[in-house]
Amino acid sequence: MELKSKAKINIGLHVLGKRQDGYHNIKTIFKEINFSDLIEIKESKKFICDINIKGINQKDNFCTKAFELIKHRFPSIPFVSIKINKKIPIKSGLGGGSSNGTAVLKGLNDLFNLSIDNEQMIYLASKISSDSPFFVNGGLQIGEKRGEVLTRINNHKSSEYILLVFPEIKIQTIDAFSQIKNHLLNDNMDINFSQLLNKLETKDYSSRLFKNDFEMYVFKTHPEIGKIKFDLMDLGAIYASLSGTGSTVFGIFSSKEEAKHAQSEISHLHATKLINP
């Protein structure tokens, strides 16, 4: 079985109060994008999780965690071999690992006809990571609490092109959250659903609803990442932002020509990826 495991970007990311479990509540818009890792799953005499890059141990891989969750619930299923061909950079704010874990959950469900429904799939995904539940249904969703409480945004047509820029810097999510200052917290922030939809449809990205709170920390500690955002805006992006806690910066462009021009201006400095609608 071969699967595509897609990435996401965050259009706005607001960090709220710290929870008793040590996590923070957030409000964000998750957007699935057409940029994928490739995963192969097949039956095996022993469990194997193989990845084409260094630095990720089998036991720490979210795909391993996904298999263990399924195996615990369905002990009779055989072992599997999982091969991951990574295209999505790690520690980039694009949710690659979280997406991989959810893809394996869904793949095992199909491979062994386990009949796990959507609600249970989201619950299992929440045991992998905060972002993993989003990838059960993908698309465009509002994420709240840790990111696992989701509201799907239907019938939103996107015609924009997205340019991803990958600086050679890795941001540790735990470090980014630990550096969020109290004055950045937005406990009383009210995101009106209809207002949010209207601003998405009219591409009014100037609203504070689409601010990423992590930019203050990341841009201060890594000003070269902040420069990428402002370069994208200067090159015609209607919106540019850090994705998640970074380090990927993305720009949204109205036309392919503008996006390709920006790519040509930036690609000699940083790796880039142009995403079609």
C-alpha positions in Angstrom: 0.0 0.0 0.0 1.3 3.4 -1.0 0.1 6.6 0.6 0.6 10.3 0.2 1.2 12.2 3.5 0.5 15.9 2.9 1.9 19.0 4.6 0.0 21.9 6.2 0.5 25.6 6.7 -1.0 27.8 9.5 -2.9 30.9 8.4 -2.7 32.7 11.7 -1.6 31.1 15.0 -2.7 32.6 18.3 -1.2 31.2 21.5 -3.6 31.3 24.5 -3.1 30.4 28.1 -1.0 27.5 29.4 -3.0 24.4 30.3 -2.6 22.2 33.4 -1.1 19.4 31.2 1.7 21.7 30.2 0.5 22.4 26.7 -0.9 25.7 25.5 -4.3 26.3 24.0 -4.2 27.8 20.5 -6.4 29.1 17.7 -5.3 28.7 14.2 -6.4 27.9 10.6 -4.9 24.7 9.2 -4.6 24.5 5.5 -3.6 21.3 3.8 -1.2 21.8 0.8 -0.2 19.8 -2.2 3.2 18.8 -0.9 3.7 15.3 0.3 5.9 12.6 1.8 5.4 9.1 0.3 4.8 6.2 2.6 4.7 2.5 1.8 3.1 -0.1 4.2 3.2 -3.9 3.8 2.9 -6.9 6.0 6.1 -8.1 7.6 7.4 -10.8 10.0 8.6 -8.0 12.3 7.9 -4.3 12.7 10.2 -2.0 10.7 9.9 1.7 10.2 12.5 2.9 7.7 13.1 6.6 6.8 15.3 8.0 4.1 16.9 10.7 6.2 19.1 10.7 9.3 18.3 12.0 12.7 14.9 10.2 13.4 15.1 7.0 15.4 12.5 4.3 14.7 11.2 4.4 18.3 10.7 8.1 18.1 8.9 8.2 14.8 5.3 9.1 14.8 4.6 6.3 12.3 5.9 3.8 15.0 3.6 5.5 17.5 0.7 5.1 15.1 1.3 1.4 14.6 1.6 0.8 18.4 -1.8 2.5 18.9 -3.4 0.3 16.3 -1.6 -2.9 17.5 -2.8 -2.2 21.1 -6.4 -1.9 20.0 -6.2 -4.7 17.5 -3.6 -7.2 18.8 -4.3 -9.8 16.1 -3.1 -7.7 13.2 0.3 -8.7 11.8 3.5 -6.6 11.9 4.2 -4.3 9.1 7.1 -2.7 7.3 6.8 1.1 6.8 9.0 3.0 4.4 9.0 6.8 4.5 10.3 8.9 1.6 10.6 12.3 3.2 10.1 15.4 1.0 8.7 17.6 3.8 11.6 19.0 5.8 11.7 18.1 9.5 11.2 20.8 12.2 9.8 23.1 9.5 6.4 24.0 10.8 4.7 22.0 8.1 3.4 19.1 10.2 5.3 16.4 8.2 5.7 14.0 11.1 2.2 14.5 12.4 0.9 13.9 8.9 3.0 10.7 8.6 1.5 9.4 11.8 -2.1 10.0 10.7 -1.4 8.6 7.2 -0.2 5.3 8.9 -3.3 5.2 11.1 -5.6 5.6 8.0 -3.5 3.2 6.0 -3.6 0.4 8.6 -7.3 0.9 8.9 -7.7 0.3 5.2 -5.1 -2.4 4.9 -6.7 -4.6 7.6 -10.3 -3.5 7.2 -10.5 -2.4 10.9 -13.6 -0.2 10.4 -12.4 2.7 12.6 -14.8 5.5 12.2 -13.9 9.2 11.7 -14.5 10.1 15.3 -12.3 7.3 16.6 -9.6 8.1 14.0 -9.4 11.7 15.3 -9.2 10.4 18.9 -6.3 8.1 18.0 -4.6 10.8 16.0 -4.7 13.1 19.1 -2.6 10.5 20.9 0.2 11.0 18.3 0.5 14.8 18.3 -1.5 18.0 18.6 -1.5 18.5 14.8 -2.2 14.9 13.8 -6.1 15.1 14.1 -6.2 17.8 11.4 -4.8 15.3 8.9 -7.6 12.9 9.3 -9.8 15.0 7.1 -7.4 17.7 5.9 -8.7 20.5 3.8 -9.2 23.8 5.6 -10.1 23.7 9.3 -10.1 25.9 12.4 -8.0 24.3 15.2 -8.6 25.1 18.9 -7.5 23.8 22.3 -4.2 22.0 21.5 -5.2 22.0 17.9 -7.2 18.8 18.1 -10.7 20.5 18.4 -11.5 21.2 14.7 -14.1 23.0 12.7 -14.1 22.3 9.0 -14.5 25.2 6.6 -16.4 23.9 3.6 -16.9 25.3 0.1 -13.9 27.6 0.3 -12.3 27.8 -3.2 -8.6 28.7 -3.3 -7.1 30.0 -6.4 -3.8 31.3 -4.9 -0.3 29.9 -5.4 1.8 29.3 -2.4 5.6 29.7 -2.3 7.4 27.8 0.5 10.8 29.0 1.6 13.0 26.7 3.7 15.9 28.5 5.5 18.6 26.1 6.8 17.5 26.6 10.4 15.5 24.2 12.6 13.2 25.6 15.2 12.4 23.3 18.2 8.7 23.6 18.9 9.2 23.1 22.6 11.7 26.0 22.7 9.4 28.3 20.8 6.5 27.6 23.2 8.8 28.1 26.2 9.8 31.5 25.0 6.2 32.8 24.4 5.8 35.8 26.7 2.8 36.6 28.8 1.9 39.7 26.9 1.5 37.6 23.7 -1.3 35.5 25.2 -4.8 36.1 23.7 -7.2 34.4 26.1 -10.0 36.8 25.4 -9.6 36.8 21.7 -12.9 36.1 20.0 -12.7 34.6 16.5 -16.1 35.2 14.9 -16.6 32.3 12.5 -18.6 34.2 9.9 -16.2 37.2 10.1 -13.3 34.8 9.6 -14.9 33.2 6.5 -15.6 36.6 5.0 -12.0 37.7 5.4 -10.8 34.4 3.9 -13.2 34.8 0.9 -12.2 38.4 0.3 -8.5 37.6 0.9 -8.3 40.3 3.7 -5.2 38.9 5.2 -4.4 42.1 7.0 -6.7 41.2 9.8 -5.1 40.4 13.2 -6.9 37.1 12.9 -4.1 36.0 10.6 -1.2 36.9 12.9 1.3 34.2 14.0 2.4 34.9 17.6 5.6 32.9 17.1 7.0 35.4 14.6 8.0 37.8 17.4 10.2 35.2 19.0 11.5 33.5 15.8 12.3 36.8 14.0 14.1 38.2 17.0 16.3 35.1 17.4 16.7 34.5 13.7 16.3 37.8 11.8 17.2 36.1 8.5 13.8 34.2 8.8 12.0 37.5 9.3 13.7 39.0 6.3 12.2 36.2 4.1 8.7 37.2 5.1 9.3 40.9 4.2 11.0 39.9 1.0 8.0 37.9 0.0 5.7 40.8 0.7 7.9 43.1 -1.3 7.8 40.6 -4.2 4.0 40.8 -4.3 2.7 38.2 -1.8 -0.8 39.1 -0.6 0.1 37.4 2.6 3.3 35.9 4.1 3.8 34.2 7.4 5.8 31.8 9.4 4.1 28.4 9.4 3.6 27.0 12.8 6.7 27.6 14.9 8.7 27.6 11.7 11.2 27.7 10.2 9.3 27.6 6.9 8.0 30.9 5.7 5.3 30.9 3.0 3.9 33.5 0.7 0.4 33.5 -0.9 0.3 34.9 -4.4 -2.6 35.8 -6.7 -1.0 34.5 -9.8 1.5 31.8 -10.8 3.6 34.4 -12.6 4.1 36.5 -9.5 4.9 33.4 -7.4 7.4 32.2 -10.0 9.1 35.6 -10.1 9.4 35.6 -6.3 10.8 32.1 -6.4 13.4 33.2 -9.0 14.5 36.0 -6.7 14.7 33.9 -3.5 15.8 30.5 -4.7 19.5 31.5 -5.0 19.5 32.1 -1.2 17.1 29.4 0.1 15.5 26.2 -1.0 11.9 26.8 -2.2 8.8 24.9 -3.3 6.0 26.3 -5.4 2.6 24.9 -4.6 -0.3 25.0 -7.1 -3.8 25.5 -5.8 
